[in-house]
């Protein structure tokens, strides 16, 4: 019998300007996390202006009307806190974790750049951060072994007209073409309170936090209309297999194999999430057991889901060959694992093991104020309901053996596999 999962306290309300506020008090440790999600990512970029969402992540640390360039970092770190930001296909977030008596500092900093960024935006700052982003691209994508996988795989898996198709970091040409007016327009369109979720989690007084949020964010005006995303819906499977081979400066082959799965948050997505864990989480997973331990075809093999909430998601297998193993052997080994799972389905004991692992990982992550705030922001942004955080474990527990078998048979079969294959330049793959 499984033990009950602790309930996370969740209070949600919407300010008159549209900002969705989520509060989760926990007085056990004297720290508080502030987490701000904007519902904008690379999917919202228009043709010829890719890379704006990621560029903006950098620009927002370059000062606002009352905060000098890089002072946001200095003030939070001097207060004993940590901070950062990140960009994804359909959201951008900014977050601080500070001693609880420094809550107002974090809120004031976030509010000043939400409401007063444009007066501090200059051509010099844009030019500097554009160069920073270009260098980041050179370092993490263009000159990194296997580094282009995370932009090549979406290009392979999503049609060219789909918002998830193009590169998150953007092209060098588009970054070079970005003007100060373009950047200002992007900010006015998407960095508005009605397109944001503000979460506070940790050691704070609810009434005091509400008053601080109203004081610092309440004056910021509601935004205008935003361009609608193109249709995101896709067929449930690719309909055929797809394969792209990239000759790269790498020592051994590596394979990224993706299957189209139900969008994150749908009832069907919980079965594919459990299958992902079954395939590639931990030393007891199918991929590790078969490819790494038994057949010794791979030095590492994992699986994960992108957790995309719009249209469809991707379940991805990532396997790196052992030295001396060619790419055909590695691909065949991955196919054998998937074919076996499709044909036989998982065993009951496996479901229980993986369910316990997923539940433990999820609950453990929520013990930290920063991770809890991030999850609350995610459910509030994607679904308008931060309390979904308390329904995740029951939804995983509700997945049946029949659902796992049916999902494996319909989503992991050979007409729903897209493979991105990296091979060493020095020994290119022979034509197949």
QUIURVEN-V961850 format. One record per residue. N is the residue number from 1. RES is the residue in one letter. PSI is psi in radians with two decimals (* if undefined). Layout:
n:res:psi
N:RES:PSI
N:RES:PSI
This chain:
n:res:psi
1:X:2.26
2:X:2.56
3:X:2.64
4:X:2.51
5:X:2.31
6:X:2.47
7:X:2.25
8:X:2.21
9:X:2.28
10:X:2.18
11:X:2.19
12:X:2.40
13:X:2.72
14:X:2.25
15:X:2.79
16:X:-0.51
17:X:0.07
18:X:-0.17
19:X:2.21
20:X:2.03
21:X:2.25
22:X:2.24
23:X:2.37
24:X:1.53
25:X:2.49
26:X:1.88
27:X:0.28
28:X:-0.44
29:X:2.52
30:X:0.90
31:X:2.75
32:X:2.48
33:X:2.36
34:X:2.19
35:X:2.12
36:X:2.04
37:X:2.28
38:X:2.34
39:X:1.12
40:X:2.37
41:X:-2.85
42:X:-0.40
43:X:-0.41
44:X:-0.04
45:X:2.55
46:X:2.81
47:X:2.33
48:X:-0.12
49:X:0.76
50:X:2.71
51:X:-0.02
52:X:-0.72
53:X:-0.77
54:X:-0.67
55:X:-0.66
56:X:-0.57
57:X:-0.69
58:X:-0.74
59:X:-0.57
60:X:-0.15
61:X:0.16
62:X:0.36
63:X:2.75
64:X:-2.92
65:X:-0.65
66:X:0.15
67:X:2.20
68:X:2.88
69:X:2.27
70:X:0.01
71:X:-0.46
72:X:-0.84
73:X:-0.82
74:X:-0.76
75:X:-0.74
76:X:-0.77
77:X:-0.64
78:X:-0.50
79:X:0.00
80:X:0.33
81:X:3.11
82:X:2.79
83:X:2.83
84:X:-3.02
85:X:2.87
86:X:2.74
87:X:2.49
88:X:-3.09
89:X:-0.59
90:X:0.34
91:X:2.77
92:X:2.38
93:X:2.71
94:X:2.44
95:X:2.57
96:X:2.52
97:X:2.14
98:X:2.82
99:X:2.50
100:X:-0.51
101:X:-0.06
102:X:0.29
103:X:-0.77
104:X:-0.60
105:X:-0.84
106:X:-0.73
107:X:-0.74
108:X:-0.74
109:X:-0.78
110:X:-0.69
111:X:-0.66
112:X:-0.66
113:X:-0.40
114:X:-0.74
115:X:-0.32
116:X:0.64
117:X:-0.76
118:X:-0.66
119:X:-0.40
120:X:-0.02
121:X:2.22
122:X:2.83
123:X:-0.66
124:X:-0.76
125:X:-0.73
126:X:-0.82
127:X:-0.73
128:X:-0.84
129:X:-0.50
130:X:-0.73
131:X:-0.65
132:X:-0.79
133:X:-0.70
134:X:-0.73
135:X:-0.64
136:X:-0.71
137:X:-0.78
138:X:-0.72
139:X:-0.77
140:X:-0.29
141:X:-1.10
142:X:-0.62
143:X:0.31
144:X:2.26
145:X:2.26
146:X:0.13
147:X:-0.38
148:X:0.06
149:X:-0.70
150:X:-0.11
151:X:-0.48
152:X:-0.61
153:X:-0.84
154:X:-0.62
155:X:-0.63
156:X:-0.60
157:X:-0.37
158:X:2.45
159:X:2.75
160:X:-0.42
161:X:-0.09
162:X:2.46
163:X:-0.36
164:X:0.03
165:X:-0.73
166:X:2.92
167:X:2.37
168:X:-0.69
169:X:-0.30
170:X:2.91
171:X:2.73
172:X:-0.69
173:X:-0.76
174:X:-0.69
175:X:-0.69
176:X:-0.56
177:X:-0.20
178:X:2.24
179:X:2.92
180:X:-0.64
181:X:-0.70
182:X:-0.79
183:X:-0.75
184:X:-0.71
185:X:-0.73
186:X:-0.76
187:X:-0.85
188:X:-0.51
189:X:-0.75
190:X:-0.40
191:X:1.10
192:X:2.72
193:X:-0.59
194:X:-0.05
195:X:0.44
196:X:2.71
197:X:2.22
198:X:2.12
199:X:2.38
200:X:2.17
201:X:2.43
202:X:-2.52
203:X:1.71
204:X:2.79
205:X:2.25
206:X:-0.83
207:X:-0.71
208:X:-0.74
209:X:-0.75
210:X:-0.76
211:X:-0.70
212:X:-0.74
213:X:-0.76
214:X:-0.69
215:X:-0.77
216:X:-0.48
217:X:-0.38
218:X:-0.47
219:X:-0.28
220:X:2.23
221:X:2.65
222:X:2.51
223:X:3.04
224:X:-2.99
225:X:2.56
226:X:2.54
227:X:2.39
228:X:2.52
229:X:2.59
230:X:2.89
231:X:2.35
232:X:-0.24
233:X:2.49
234:X:2.77
235:X:2.70
236:X:-0.41
237:X:2.90
238:X:-0.53
239:X:-0.24
240:X:2.95
241:X:2.67
242:X:2.63
243:X:2.30
244:X:2.20
245:X:2.25
246:X:2.07
247:X:2.09
248:X:2.93
249:X:1.28
250:X:2.75
251:X:-0.62
252:X:2.75
253:X:2.70
254:X:2.42
255:X:2.26
256:X:2.00
257:X:2.18
258:X:2.49
259:X:2.41
260:X:2.28
261:X:2.93
262:X:2.60
263:X:2.52
264:X:2.37
265:X:-0.30
266:X:2.78
267:X:-0.66
268:X:-0.34
269:X:-0.40
270:X:-0.56
271:X:-0.75
272:X:-0.56
273:X:-0.73
274:X:-0.66
275:X:-0.66
276:X:-0.81
277:X:-0.67
278:X:-0.68
279:X:-0.71
280:X:0.34
281:X:2.00
282:X:2.94
283:X:-0.27
284:X:0.05
285:X:2.80
286:X:-0.79
287:X:-0.79
288:X:-0.78
289:X:-0.78
290:X:-0.89
291:X:-0.64
292:X:-0.88
293:X:-0.89
294:X:-0.95
295:X:-0.24
296:X:0.79
297:X:-0.42
298:X:2.57
299:X:-0.40
300:X:2.51
301:X:2.09
302:X:3.02
303:X:2.62
304:X:2.89
305:X:2.61
306:X:-0.41
307:X:0.87
308:X:2.23
309:X:-0.06
310:X:2.27
311:X:-1.53
312:X:2.82
313:X:3.08
314:X:2.32
315:X:2.16
316:X:2.29
317:X:2.32
318:X:1.94
319:X:2.27
320:X:2.26
321:X:2.61
322:X:2.67
323:X:2.32
324:X:-0.21
325:X:2.21
326:X:2.92
327:X:-0.56
328:X:-0.71
329:X:-0.75
330:X:-0.79
331:X:-0.70
332:X:-0.69
333:X:-0.75
334:X:-0.78
335:X:-0.67
336:X:-0.75
337:X:-0.82
338:X:-0.75
339:X:-0.70
340:X:-0.72
341:X:-0.66
342:X:-0.76
343:X:-0.77
344:X:-0.42
345:X:2.87
346:X:2.70
347:X:2.76
348:X:-0.76
349:X:-0.59
350:X:-0.71
351:X:-0.78
352:X:-0.73
353:X:-0.84
354:X:-0.67
355:X:-0.76
356:X:-0.68
357:X:-0.81
358:X:-0.77
359:X:-0.78
360:X:-0.78
361:X:-0.72
362:X:-0.85
363:X:-0.70
364:X:-0.72
365:X:-0.53
366:X:-0.10
367:X:-0.48
368:X:2.40
369:X:-0.69
370:X:-0.81
371:X:-0.67
372:X:-0.78
373:X:-0.68
374:X:-0.74
375:X:-0.71
376:X:-0.74
377:X:-0.68
378:X:-0.86
379:X:-0.59
380:X:-0.69
381:X:-0.86
382:X:-0.61
383:X:-0.03
384:X:0.27
385:X:1.58
386:X:-0.39
387:X:-0.14
388:X:-0.37
389:X:-0.53
390:X:-0.07
391:X:0.10
392:X:-0.88
393:X:-0.81
394:X:-0.60
395:X:-0.67
396:X:-0.73
397:X:-0.46
398:X:-0.20
399:X:2.25
400:X:2.87
401:X:-0.64
402:X:-0.72
403:X:-0.68
404:X:-0.78
405:X:-0.77
406:X:-0.69
407:X:-0.73
408:X:-0.76
409:X:-0.63
410:X:-0.41
411:X:-0.28
412:X:0.15
413:X:3.04
414:X:-0.33
415:X:0.24
416:X:0.79
417:X:2.23
418:X:2.14
419:X:2.21
420:X:2.05
421:X:2.12
422:X:2.30
423:X:2.66
424:X:2.41
425:X:-0.65
426:X:-0.40
427:X:1.26
428:X:2.61
429:X:2.40
430:X:2.66
431:X:2.39
432:X:*
